[in-house]
Amino acid sequence: MRALPCHCRTHLEAKDDQALAEEVREHLLRYHPGLKPTDEQAWEIVQTRAYDYEVYVPAEYAGVGAE
């Protein structure tokens, strides 16, 4: 999982850098329409700010809700 924080403090995440770039572009268009980002700008944001993100689920919760 890859993630990055937007300057508005929104945490964005996706399965890989390509999906994260799409998420970044969509977020910027929706919540920061004045920026009008290009695909290249979204990709540059991912390349400079993204990090690996792992969700940890404790073993005692892993089976909760599964039947």
PDB file of N, H, CA, C and O in Angstrom:
ATOM      1  N   MET A   1       0.853  -1.161   0.000  1.00  0.00           N
ATOM      2  CA  MET A   1       0.000   0.000   0.000  1.00  0.00           C
ATOM      3  C   MET A   1       0.902   1.228   0.000  1.00  0.00           C
ATOM      4  O   MET A   1       1.935   1.259   0.669  1.00  0.00           O
ATOM      5  N   ARG A   2       0.488   2.248  -0.771  1.00  0.00           N
ATOM      6  H   ARG A   2      -0.351   2.223  -1.314  1.00  0.00           H
ATOM      7  CA  ARG A   2       1.236   3.506  -0.821  1.00  0.00           C
ATOM      8  C   ARG A   2       0.327   4.624  -0.319  1.00  0.00           C
ATOM      9  O   ARG A   2      -0.890   4.558  -0.492  1.00  0.00           O
ATOM     10  N   ALA A   3       0.902   5.631   0.291  1.00  0.00           N
ATOM     11  H   ALA A   3       1.890   5.684   0.431  1.00  0.00           H
ATOM     12  CA  ALA A   3       0.111   6.717   0.858  1.00  0.00           C
ATOM     13  C   ALA A   3       0.889   8.030   0.805  1.00  0.00           C
ATOM     14  O   ALA A   3       2.103   8.057   0.607  1.00  0.00           O
ATOM     15  N   LEU A   4       0.141   9.113   0.990  1.00  0.00           N
ATOM     16  H   LEU A   4      -0.846   9.090   1.151  1.00  0.00           H
ATOM     17  CA  LEU A   4       0.757  10.427   1.143  1.00  0.00           C
ATOM     18  C   LEU A   4      -0.256  11.379   1.747  1.00  0.00           C
ATOM     19  O   LEU A   4      -1.462  11.198   1.582  1.00  0.00           O
ATOM     20  N   PRO A   5       0.236  12.408   2.456  1.00  0.00           N
ATOM     21  CA  PRO A   5      -0.672  13.406   3.008  1.00  0.00           C
ATOM     22  C   PRO A   5      -0.815  14.575   2.031  1.00  0.00           C
ATOM     23  O   PRO A   5       0.168  15.036   1.451  1.00  0.00           O
ATOM     24  N   CYS A   6      -2.040  15.041   1.860  1.00  0.00           N
ATOM     25  H   CYS A   6      -2.838  14.666   2.331  1.00  0.00           H
ATOM     26  CA  CYS A   6      -2.264  16.251   1.073  1.00  0.00           C
ATOM     27  C   CYS A   6      -1.930  17.445   1.972  1.00  0.00           C
ATOM     28  O   CYS A   6      -1.897  17.306   3.195  1.00  0.00           O
ATOM     29  N   HIS A   7      -1.687  18.592   1.388  1.00  0.00           N
ATOM     30  H   HIS A   7      -1.714  18.705   0.395  1.00  0.00           H
ATOM     31  CA  HIS A   7      -1.408  19.783   2.196  1.00  0.00           C
ATOM     32  C   HIS A   7      -2.617  20.196   3.047  1.00  0.00           C
ATOM     33  O   HIS A   7      -2.472  20.984   3.982  1.00  0.00           O
ATOM     34  N   CYS A   8      -3.816  19.667   2.726  1.00  0.00           N
ATOM     35  H   CYS A   8      -3.933  19.027   1.967  1.00  0.00           H
ATOM     36  CA  CYS A   8      -5.010  19.961   3.528  1.00  0.00           C
ATOM     37  C   CYS A   8      -5.172  18.955   4.674  1.00  0.00           C
ATOM     38  O   CYS A   8      -6.185  18.959   5.373  1.00  0.00           O
ATOM     39  N   ARG A   9      -4.167  18.098   4.856  1.00  0.00           N
ATOM     40  H   ARG A   9      -3.345  18.094   4.287  1.00  0.00           H
ATOM     41  CA  ARG A   9      -4.113  17.087   5.918  1.00  0.00           C
ATOM     42  C   ARG A   9      -4.988  15.865   5.653  1.00  0.00           C
ATOM     43  O   ARG A   9      -5.267  15.093   6.570  1.00  0.00           O
ATOM     44  N   THR A  10      -5.422  15.685   4.406  1.00  0.00           N
ATOM     45  H   THR A  10      -5.195  16.312   3.661  1.00  0.00           H
ATOM     46  CA  THR A  10      -6.158  14.485   4.036  1.00  0.00           C
ATOM     47  C   THR A  10      -5.153  13.381   3.730  1.00  0.00           C
ATOM     48  O   THR A  10      -4.186  13.595   2.999  1.00  0.00           O
ATOM     49  N   HIS A  11      -5.385  12.213   4.287  1.00  0.00           N
ATOM     50  H   HIS A  11      -6.170  12.039   4.881  1.00  0.00           H
ATOM     51  CA  HIS A  11      -4.527  11.050   4.057  1.00  0.00           C
ATOM     52  C   HIS A  11      -5.045  10.316   2.822  1.00  0.00           C
ATOM     53  O   HIS A  11      -6.184   9.847   2.807  1.00  0.00           O
ATOM     54  N   LEU A  12      -4.220  10.219   1.798  1.00  0.00           N
ATOM     55  H   LEU A  12      -3.296  10.600   1.810  1.00  0.00           H
ATOM     56  CA  LEU A  12      -4.590   9.526   0.570  1.00  0.00           C
ATOM     57  C   LEU A  12      -3.809   8.222   0.491  1.00  0.00           C
ATOM     58  O   LEU A  12      -2.627   8.182   0.834  1.00  0.00           O
ATOM     59  N   GLU A  13      -4.467   7.152   0.040  1.00  0.00           N
ATOM     60  H   GLU A  13      -5.427   7.184  -0.237  1.00  0.00           H
ATOM     61  CA  GLU A  13      -3.777   5.871  -0.087  1.00  0.00           C
ATOM     62  C   GLU A  13      -4.346   5.080  -1.255  1.00  0.00           C
ATOM     63  O   GLU A  13      -5.493   5.261  -1.664  1.00  0.00           O
ATOM     64  N   ALA A  14      -3.497   4.195  -1.775  1.00  0.00           N
ATOM     65  H   ALA A  14      -2.566   4.049  -1.442  1.00  0.00           H
ATOM     66  CA  ALA A  14      -3.878   3.330  -2.894  1.00  0.00           C
ATOM     67  C   ALA A  14      -2.924   2.145  -2.936  1.00  0.00           C
ATOM     68  O   ALA A  14      -1.918   2.123  -2.226  1.00  0.00           O
ATOM     69  N   LYS A  15      -3.244   1.158  -3.773  1.00  0.00           N
ATOM     70  H   LYS A  15      -4.061   1.176  -4.350  1.00  0.00           H
ATOM     71  CA  LYS A  15      -2.460  -0.078  -3.800  1.00  0.00           C
ATOM     72  C   LYS A  15      -1.059   0.087  -4.371  1.00  0.00           C
ATOM     73  O   LYS A  15      -0.155  -0.660  -3.995  1.00  0.00           O
ATOM     74  N   ASP A  16      -0.856   1.054  -5.276  1.00  0.00           N
ATOM     75  H   ASP A  16      -1.590   1.661  -5.581  1.00  0.00           H
ATOM     76  CA  ASP A  16       0.469   1.276  -5.862  1.00  0.00           C
ATOM     77  C   ASP A  16       0.591   2.732  -6.296  1.00  0.00           C
ATOM     78  O   ASP A  16      -0.363   3.501  -6.176  1.00  0.00           O
ATOM     79  N   ASP A  17       1.771   3.113  -6.803  1.00  0.00           N
ATOM     80  H   ASP A  17       2.546   2.488  -6.900  1.00  0.00           H
ATOM     81  CA  ASP A  17       2.006   4.506  -7.169  1.00  0.00           C
ATOM     82  C   ASP A  17       1.081   4.987  -8.276  1.00  0.00           C
ATOM     83  O   ASP A  17       0.613   6.125  -8.235  1.00  0.00           O
ATOM     84  N   GLN A  18       0.811   4.145  -9.260  1.00  0.00           N
ATOM     85  H   GLN A  18       1.192   3.220  -9.293  1.00  0.00           H
ATOM     86  CA  GLN A  18      -0.063   4.550 -10.358  1.00  0.00           C
ATOM     87  C   GLN A  18      -1.470   4.866  -9.843  1.00  0.00           C
ATOM     88  O   GLN A  18      -2.051   5.892 -10.196  1.00  0.00           O
ATOM     89  N   ALA A  19      -2.002   3.989  -9.021  1.00  0.00           N
ATOM     90  H   ALA A  19      -1.531   3.155  -8.734  1.00  0.00           H
ATOM     91  CA  ALA A  19      -3.335   4.221  -8.447  1.00  0.00           C
ATOM     92  C   ALA A  19      -3.325   5.426  -7.514  1.00  0.00           C
ATOM     93  O   ALA A  19      -4.309   6.162  -7.438  1.00  0.00           O
ATOM     94  N   LEU A  20      -2.221   5.629  -6.806  1.00  0.00           N
ATOM     95  H   LEU A  20      -1.422   5.032  -6.867  1.00  0.00           H
ATOM     96  CA  LEU A  20      -2.118   6.780  -5.906  1.00  0.00           C
ATOM     97  C   LEU A  20      -2.086   8.079  -6.700  1.00  0.00           C
ATOM     98  O   LEU A  20      -2.688   9.068  -6.281  1.00  0.00           O
ATOM     99  N   ALA A  21      -1.403   8.098  -7.828  1.00  0.00           N
ATOM    100  H   ALA A  21      -0.914   7.295  -8.169  1.00  0.00           H
ATOM    101  CA  ALA A  21      -1.374   9.294  -8.675  1.00  0.00           C
ATOM    102  C   ALA A  21      -2.779   9.641  -9.147  1.00  0.00           C
ATOM    103  O   ALA A  21      -3.145  10.815  -9.191  1.00  0.00           O
ATOM    104  N   GLU A  22      -3.565   8.638  -9.496  1.00  0.00           N
ATOM    105  H   GLU A  22      -3.268   7.683  -9.460  1.00  0.00           H
ATOM    106  CA  GLU A  22      -4.952   8.876  -9.900  1.00  0.00           C
ATOM    107  C   GLU A  22      -5.772   9.417  -8.728  1.00  0.00           C
ATOM    108  O   GLU A  22      -6.588  10.323  -8.894  1.00  0.00           O
ATOM    109  N   GLU A  23      -5.543   8.850  -7.549  1.00  0.00           N
ATOM    110  H   GLU A  23      -4.880   8.114  -7.414  1.00  0.00           H
ATOM    111  CA  GLU A  23      -6.242   9.306  -6.340  1.00  0.00           C
ATOM    112  C   GLU A  23      -5.882  10.756  -6.032  1.00  0.00           C
ATOM    113  O   GLU A  23      -6.751  11.557  -5.688  1.00  0.00           O
ATOM    114  N   VAL A  24      -4.601  11.091  -6.156  1.00  0.00           N
ATOM    115  H   VAL A  24      -3.895  10.440  -6.436  1.00  0.00           H
ATOM    116  CA  VAL A  24      -4.140  12.460  -5.911  1.00  0.00           C
ATOM    117  C   VAL A  24      -4.808  13.425  -6.883  1.00  0.00           C
ATOM    118  O   VAL A  24      -5.323  14.466  -6.475  1.00  0.00           O
ATOM    119  N   ARG A  25      -4.800  13.082  -8.152  1.00  0.00           N
ATOM    120  H   ARG A  25      -4.382  12.236  -8.483  1.00  0.00           H
ATOM    121  CA  ARG A  25      -5.395  13.963  -9.174  1.00  0.00           C
ATOM    122  C   ARG A  25      -6.887  14.162  -8.903  1.00  0.00           C
ATOM    123  O   ARG A  25      -7.378  15.290  -8.957  1.00  0.00           O
ATOM    124  N   GLU A  26      -7.606  13.088  -8.616  1.00  0.00           N
ATOM    125  H   GLU A  26      -7.208  12.172  -8.572  1.00  0.00           H
ATOM    126  CA  GLU A  26      -9.043  13.192  -8.326  1.00  0.00           C
ATOM    127  C   GLU A  26      -9.299  14.042  -7.080  1.00  0.00           C
ATOM    128  O   GLU A  26     -10.221  14.857  -7.056  1.00  0.00           O
ATOM    129  N   HIS A  27      -8.477  13.846  -6.049  1.00  0.00           N
ATOM    130  H   HIS A  27      -7.728  13.184  -6.069  1.00  0.00           H
ATOM    131  CA  HIS A  27      -8.624  14.626  -4.816  1.00  0.00           C
ATOM    132  C   HIS A  27      -8.398  16.107  -5.105  1.00  0.00           C
ATOM    133  O   HIS A  27      -9.174  16.954  -4.662  1.00  0.00           O
ATOM    134  N   LEU A  28      -7.349  16.415  -5.837  1.00  0.00           N
ATOM    135  H   LEU A  28      -6.719  15.727  -6.197  1.00  0.00           H
ATOM    136  CA  LEU A  28      -7.049  17.817  -6.127  1.00  0.00           C
ATOM    137  C   LEU A  28      -8.153  18.455  -6.964  1.00  0.00           C
ATOM    138  O   LEU A  28      -8.531  19.600  -6.714  1.00  0.00           O
ATOM    139  N   LEU A  29      -8.668  17.742  -7.942  1.00  0.00           N
ATOM    140  H   LEU A  29      -8.361  16.812  -8.146  1.00  0.00           H
ATOM    141  CA  LEU A  29      -9.754  18.281  -8.767  1.00  0.00           C
ATOM    142  C   LEU A  29     -11.016  18.531  -7.945  1.00  0.00           C
ATOM    143  O   LEU A  29     -11.707  19.527  -8.156  1.00  0.00           O
ATOM    144  N   ARG A  30     -11.314  17.638  -7.020  1.00  0.00           N
ATOM    145  H   ARG A  30     -10.753  16.828  -6.849  1.00  0.00           H
ATOM    146  CA  ARG A  30     -12.539  17.763  -6.223  1.00  0.00           C
ATOM    147  C   ARG A  30     -12.409  18.795  -5.100  1.00  0.00           C
ATOM    148  O   ARG A  30     -13.298  19.627  -4.924  1.00  0.00           O
ATOM    149  N   TYR A  31     -11.321  18.751  -4.348  1.00  0.00           N
ATOM    150  H   TYR A  31     -10.599  18.075  -4.491  1.00  0.00           H
ATOM    151  CA  TYR A  31     -11.204  19.581  -3.152  1.00  0.00           C
ATOM    152  C   TYR A  31     -10.325  20.824  -3.317  1.00  0.00           C
ATOM    153  O   TYR A  31     -10.353  21.722  -2.475  1.00  0.00           O
ATOM    154  N   HIS A  32      -9.557  20.875  -4.386  1.00  0.00           N
ATOM    155  H   HIS A  32      -9.534  20.146  -5.070  1.00  0.00           H
ATOM    156  CA  HIS A  32      -8.680  22.021  -4.650  1.00  0.00           C
ATOM    157  C   HIS A  32      -8.787  22.386  -6.136  1.00  0.00           C
ATOM    158  O   HIS A  32      -7.778  22.368  -6.841  1.00  0.00           O
ATOM    159  N   PRO A  33      -9.978  22.713  -6.622  1.00  0.00           N
ATOM    160  CA  PRO A  33     -10.200  22.910  -8.058  1.00  0.00           C
ATOM    161  C   PRO A  33      -9.381  24.042  -8.673  1.00  0.00           C
ATOM    162  O   PRO A  33      -9.169  24.061  -9.886  1.00  0.00           O
ATOM    163  N   GLY A  34      -8.932  24.955  -7.877  1.00  0.00           N
ATOM    164  H   GLY A  34      -9.103  24.940  -6.892  1.00  0.00           H
ATOM    165  CA  GLY A  34      -8.110  26.039  -8.404  1.00  0.00           C
ATOM    166  C   GLY A  34      -6.743  25.584  -8.884  1.00  0.00           C
ATOM    167  O   GLY A  34      -6.088  26.296  -9.646  1.00  0.00           O
ATOM    168  N   LEU A  35      -6.304  24.415  -8.454  1.00  0.00           N
ATOM    169  H   LEU A  35      -6.836  23.837  -7.836  1.00  0.00           H
ATOM    170  CA  LEU A  35      -4.973  23.925  -8.839  1.00  0.00           C
ATOM    171  C   LEU A  35      -4.945  23.319 -10.242  1.00  0.00           C
ATOM    172  O   LEU A  35      -3.920  23.395 -10.920  1.00  0.00           O
ATOM    173  N   LYS A  36      -6.047  22.723 -10.686  1.00  0.00           N
ATOM    174  H   LYS A  36      -6.879  22.662 -10.135  1.00  0.00           H
ATOM    175  CA  LYS A  36      -6.149  22.094 -12.011  1.00  0.00           C
ATOM    176  C   LYS A  36      -4.903  21.270 -12.352  1.00  0.00           C
ATOM    177  O   LYS A  36      -4.169  21.613 -13.280  1.00  0.00           O
ATOM    178  N   PRO A  37      -4.660  20.186 -11.607  1.00  0.00           N
ATOM    179  CA  PRO A  37      -3.443  19.400 -11.798  1.00  0.00           C
ATOM    180  C   PRO A  37      -3.451  18.583 -13.094  1.00  0.00           C
ATOM    181  O   PRO A  37      -4.492  18.105 -13.542  1.00  0.00           O
ATOM    182  N   THR A  38      -2.280  18.442 -13.669  1.00  0.00           N
ATOM    183  H   THR A  38      -1.434  18.830 -13.304  1.00  0.00           H
ATOM    184  CA  THR A  38      -2.119  17.563 -14.821  1.00  0.00           C
ATOM    185  C   THR A  38      -1.720  16.185 -14.312  1.00  0.00           C
ATOM    186  O   THR A  38      -1.379  16.029 -13.140  1.00  0.00           O
ATOM    187  N   ASP A  39      -1.761  15.195 -15.178  1.00  0.00           N
ATOM    188  H   ASP A  39      -2.038  15.321 -16.131  1.00  0.00           H
ATOM    189  CA  ASP A  39      -1.310  13.856 -14.797  1.00  0.00           C
ATOM    190  C   ASP A  39       0.154  13.891 -14.370  1.00  0.00           C
ATOM    191  O   ASP A  39       0.545  13.207 -13.424  1.00  0.00           O
ATOM    192  N   GLU A  40       0.955  14.680 -15.061  1.00  0.00           N
ATOM    193  H   GLU A  40       0.637  15.236 -15.829  1.00  0.00           H
ATOM    194  CA  GLU A  40       2.380  14.780 -14.736  1.00  0.00           C
ATOM    195  C   GLU A  40       2.598  15.387 -13.356  1.00  0.00           C
ATOM    196  O   GLU A  40       3.477  14.943 -12.617  1.00  0.00           O
ATOM    197  N   GLN A  41       1.812  16.391 -13.003  1.00  0.00           N
ATOM    198  H   GLN A  41       1.098  16.752 -13.603  1.00  0.00           H
ATOM    199  CA  GLN A  41       1.937  17.005 -11.681  1.00  0.00           C
ATOM    200  C   GLN A  41       1.517  16.036 -10.576  1.00  0.00           C
ATOM    201  O   GLN A  41       2.155  15.974  -9.525  1.00  0.00           O
ATOM    202  N   ALA A  42       0.454  15.286 -10.814  1.00  0.00           N
ATOM    203  H   ALA A  42      -0.064  15.336 -11.668  1.00  0.00           H
ATOM    204  CA  ALA A  42       0.018  14.294  -9.824  1.00  0.00           C
ATOM    205  C   ALA A  42       1.104  13.236  -9.642  1.00  0.00           C
ATOM    206  O   ALA A  42       1.391  12.823  -8.519  1.00  0.00           O
ATOM    207  N   TRP A  43       1.703  12.802 -10.746  1.00  0.00           N
ATOM    208  H   TRP A  43       1.470  13.138 -11.659  1.00  0.00           H
ATOM    209  CA  TRP A  43       2.765  11.801 -10.682  1.00  0.00           C
ATOM    210  C   TRP A  43       3.978  12.347  -9.923  1.00  0.00           C
ATOM    211  O   TRP A  43       4.598  11.617  -9.150  1.00  0.00           O
ATOM    212  N   GLU A  44       4.319  13.614 -10.133  1.00  0.00           N
ATOM    213  H   GLU A  44       3.815  14.206 -10.761  1.00  0.00           H
ATOM    214  CA  GLU A  44       5.449  14.227  -9.428  1.00  0.00           C
ATOM    215  C   GLU A  44       5.186  14.298  -7.924  1.00  0.00           C
ATOM    216  O   GLU A  44       6.098  14.083  -7.125  1.00  0.00           O
ATOM    217  N   ILE A  45       3.955  14.594  -7.536  1.00  0.00           N
ATOM    218  H   ILE A  45       3.214  14.769  -8.185  1.00  0.00           H
ATOM    219  CA  ILE A  45       3.593  14.620  -6.113  1.00  0.00           C
ATOM    220  C   ILE A  45       3.798  13.239  -5.501  1.00  0.00           C
ATOM    221  O   ILE A  45       4.347  13.116  -4.406  1.00  0.00           O
ATOM    222  N   VAL A  46       3.360  12.214  -6.201  1.00  0.00           N
ATOM    223  H   VAL A  46       2.914  12.314  -7.090  1.00  0.00           H
ATOM    224  CA  VAL A  46       3.524  10.839  -5.703  1.00  0.00           C
ATOM    225  C   VAL A  46       5.007  10.499  -5.589  1.00  0.00           C
ATOM    226  O   VAL A  46       5.440   9.949  -4.576  1.00  0.00           O
ATOM    227  N   GLN A  47       5.775  10.818  -6.607  1.00  0.00           N
ATOM    228  H   GLN A  47       5.423  11.265  -7.429  1.00  0.00           H
ATOM    229  CA  GLN A  47       7.201  10.484  -6.608  1.00  0.00           C
ATOM    230  C   GLN A  47       7.973  11.171  -5.488  1.00  0.00           C
ATOM    231  O   GLN A  47       8.966  10.630  -5.002  1.00  0.00           O
ATOM    232  N   THR A  48       7.534  12.348  -5.074  1.00  0.00           N
ATOM    233  H   THR A  48       6.727  12.788  -5.469  1.00  0.00           H
ATOM    234  CA  THR A  48       8.282  13.092  -4.059  1.00  0.00           C
ATOM    235  C   THR A  48       7.731  12.952  -2.642  1.00  0.00           C
ATOM    236  O   THR A  48       8.448  13.234  -1.682  1.00  0.00           O
ATOM    237  N   ARG A  49       6.448  12.515  -2.482  1.00  0.00           N
ATOM    238  H   ARG A  49       5.866  12.286  -3.262  1.00  0.00           H
ATOM    239  CA  ARG A  49       5.853  12.511  -1.152  1.00  0.00           C
ATOM    240  C   ARG A  49       5.302  11.180  -0.672  1.00  0.00           C
ATOM    241  O   ARG A  49       4.990  11.038   0.510  1.00  0.00           O
ATOM    242  N   ALA A  50       5.175  10.200  -1.564  1.00  0.00           N
ATOM    243  H   ALA A  50       5.429  10.315  -2.524  1.00  0.00           H
ATOM    244  CA  ALA A  50       4.544   8.931  -1.180  1.00  0.00           C
ATOM    245  C   ALA A  50       5.471   8.076  -0.313  1.00  0.00           C
ATOM    246  O   ALA A  50       6.697   8.163  -0.395  1.00  0.00           O
ATOM    247  N   TYR A  51       4.850   7.264   0.502  1.00  0.00           N
ATOM    248  H   TYR A  51       3.855   7.193   0.569  1.00  0.00           H
ATOM    249  CA  TYR A  51       5.582   6.332   1.363  1.00  0.00           C
ATOM    250  C   TYR A  51       4.797   5.035   1.460  1.00  0.00           C
ATOM    251  O   TYR A  51       3.606   4.996   1.153  1.00  0.00           O
ATOM    252  N   ASP A  52       5.472   3.974   1.888  1.00  0.00           N
ATOM    253  H   ASP A  52       6.440   4.006   2.137  1.00  0.00           H
ATOM    254  CA  ASP A  52       4.809   2.686   2.080  1.00  0.00           C
ATOM    255  C   ASP A  52       3.932   2.770   3.319  1.00  0.00           C
ATOM    256  O   ASP A  52       4.312   3.353   4.335  1.00  0.00           O
ATOM    257  N   TYR A  53       2.763   2.182   3.215  1.00  0.00           N
ATOM    258  H   TYR A  53       2.453   1.708   2.390  1.00  0.00           H
ATOM    259  CA  TYR A  53       1.779   2.228   4.298  1.00  0.00           C
ATOM    260  C   TYR A  53       1.224   0.829   4.481  1.00  0.00           C
ATOM    261  O   TYR A  53       0.727   0.215   3.537  1.00  0.00           O
ATOM    262  N   GLU A  54       1.313   0.339   5.692  1.00  0.00           N
ATOM    263  H   GLU A  54       1.717   0.838   6.459  1.00  0.00           H
ATOM    264  CA  GLU A  54       0.842  -1.011   5.976  1.00  0.00           C
ATOM    265  C   GLU A  54      -0.190  -0.963   7.096  1.00  0.00           C
ATOM    266  O   GLU A  54       0.029  -0.337   8.133  1.00  0.00           O
ATOM    267  N   VAL A  55      -1.294  -1.620   6.875  1.00  0.00           N
ATOM    268  H   VAL A  55      -1.472  -2.128   6.033  1.00  0.00           H
ATOM    269  CA  VAL A  55      -2.336  -1.689   7.895  1.00  0.00           C
ATOM    270  C   VAL A  55      -2.081  -2.929   8.733  1.00  0.00           C
ATOM    271  O   VAL A  55      -2.012  -4.040   8.206  1.00  0.00           O
ATOM    272  N   TYR A  56      -1.942  -2.741  10.023  1.00  0.00           N
ATOM    273  H   TYR A  56      -1.998  -1.839  10.451  1.00  0.00           H
ATOM    274  CA  TYR A  56      -1.681  -3.849  10.929  1.00  0.00           C
ATOM    275  C   TYR A  56      -2.988  -4.253  11.599  1.00  0.00           C
ATOM    276  O   TYR A  56      -3.676  -3.420  12.189  1.00  0.00           O
ATOM    277  N   VAL A  57      -3.321  -5.526  11.505  1.00  0.00           N
ATOM    278  H   VAL A  57      -2.762  -6.203  11.026  1.00  0.00           H
ATOM    279  CA  VAL A  57      -4.508  -6.064  12.163  1.00  0.00           C
ATOM    280  C   VAL A  57      -4.032  -7.101  13.180  1.00  0.00           C
ATOM    281  O   VAL A  57      -3.508  -8.146  12.793  1.00  0.00           O
ATOM    282  N   PRO A  58      -4.207  -6.827  14.470  1.00  0.00           N
ATOM    283  CA  PRO A  58      -3.782  -7.785  15.491  1.00  0.00           C
ATOM    284  C   PRO A  58      -4.462  -9.141  15.279  1.00  0.00           C
ATOM    285  O   PRO A  58      -5.607  -9.204  14.829  1.00  0.00           O
ATOM    286  N   ALA A  59      -3.770 -10.193  15.597  1.00  0.00           N
ATOM    287  H   ALA A  59      -2.840 -10.142  15.963  1.00  0.00           H
ATOM    288  CA  ALA A  59      -4.280 -11.553  15.369  1.00  0.00           C
ATOM    289  C   ALA A  59      -5.632 -11.776  16.042  1.00  0.00           C
ATOM    290  O   ALA A  59      -6.487 -12.470  15.490  1.00  0.00           O
ATOM    291  N   GLU A  60      -5.834 -11.205  17.210  1.00  0.00           N
ATOM    292  H   GLU A  60      -5.139 -10.641  17.658  1.00  0.00           H
ATOM    293  CA  GLU A  60      -7.092 -11.408  17.909  1.00  0.00           C
ATOM    294  C   GLU A  60      -8.289 -10.775  17.191  1.00  0.00           C
ATOM    295  O   GLU A  60      -9.434 -11.121  17.482  1.00  0.00           O
ATOM    296  N   TYR A  61      -8.037  -9.859  16.262  1.00  0.00           N
ATOM    297  H   TYR A  61      -7.107  -9.578  16.026  1.00  0.00           H
ATOM    298  CA  TYR A  61      -9.120  -9.236  15.491  1.00  0.00           C
ATOM    299  C   TYR A  61      -9.229  -9.779  14.073  1.00  0.00           C
ATOM    300  O   TYR A  61     -10.195  -9.480  13.371  1.00  0.00           O
ATOM    301  N   ALA A  62      -8.275 -10.555  13.652  1.00  0.00           N
ATOM    302  H   ALA A  62      -7.491 -10.798  14.223  1.00  0.00           H
ATOM    303  CA  ALA A  62      -8.239 -11.027  12.284  1.00  0.00           C
ATOM    304  C   ALA A  62      -9.468 -11.822  11.889  1.00  0.00           C
ATOM    305  O   ALA A  62      -9.900 -11.748  10.739  1.00  0.00           O
ATOM    306  N   GLY A  63     -10.044 -12.580  12.813  1.00  0.00           N
ATOM    307  H   GLY A  63      -9.693 -12.640  13.748  1.00  0.00           H
ATOM    308  CA  GLY A  63     -11.194 -13.396  12.486  1.00  0.00           C
ATOM    309  C   GLY A  63     -12.530 -12.807  12.911  1.00  0.00           C
ATOM    310  O   GLY A  63     -13.569 -13.440  12.720  1.00  0.00           O
ATOM    311  N   VAL A  64     -12.524 -11.610  13.483  1.00  0.00           N
ATOM    312  H   VAL A  64     -11.680 -11.097  13.639  1.00  0.00           H
ATOM    313  CA  VAL A  64     -13.762 -11.000  13.958  1.00  0.00           C
ATOM    314  C   VAL A  64     -14.683 -10.702  12.788  1.00  0.00           C
ATOM    315  O   VAL A  64     -14.280 -10.071  11.811  1.00  0.00           O
ATOM    316  N   GLY A  65     -15.926 -11.163  12.896  1.00  0.00           N
ATOM    317  H   GLY A  65     -16.253 -11.676  13.690  1.00  0.00           H
ATOM    318  CA  GLY A  65     -16.906 -10.908  11.855  1.00  0.00           C
ATOM    319  C   GLY A  65     -16.909 -11.925  10.748  1.00  0.00           C
ATOM    320  O   GLY A  65     -17.836 -11.942   9.939  1.00  0.00           O
ATOM    321  N   ALA A  66     -15.895 -12.783  10.679  1.00  0.00           N
ATOM    322  H   ALA A  66     -15.141 -12.769  11.336  1.00  0.00           H
ATOM    323  CA  ALA A  66     -15.850 -13.821   9.651  1.00  0.00           C
ATOM    324  C   ALA A  66     -16.628 -15.022  10.140  1.00  0.00           C
ATOM    325  O   ALA A  66     -16.438 -15.493  11.262  1.00  0.00           O
ATOM    326  N   GLU A  67     -17.489 -15.501   9.299  1.00  0.00           N
ATOM    327  H   GLU A  67     -17.644 -15.119   8.388  1.00  0.00           H
ATOM    328  CA  GLU A  67     -18.284 -16.673   9.712  1.00  0.00           C
ATOM    329  C   GLU A  67     -18.303 -17.704   8.628  1.00  0.00           C
ATOM    330  O   GLU A  67     -18.919 -18.758   8.788  1.00  0.00           O
TER     331      GLU A  67
END
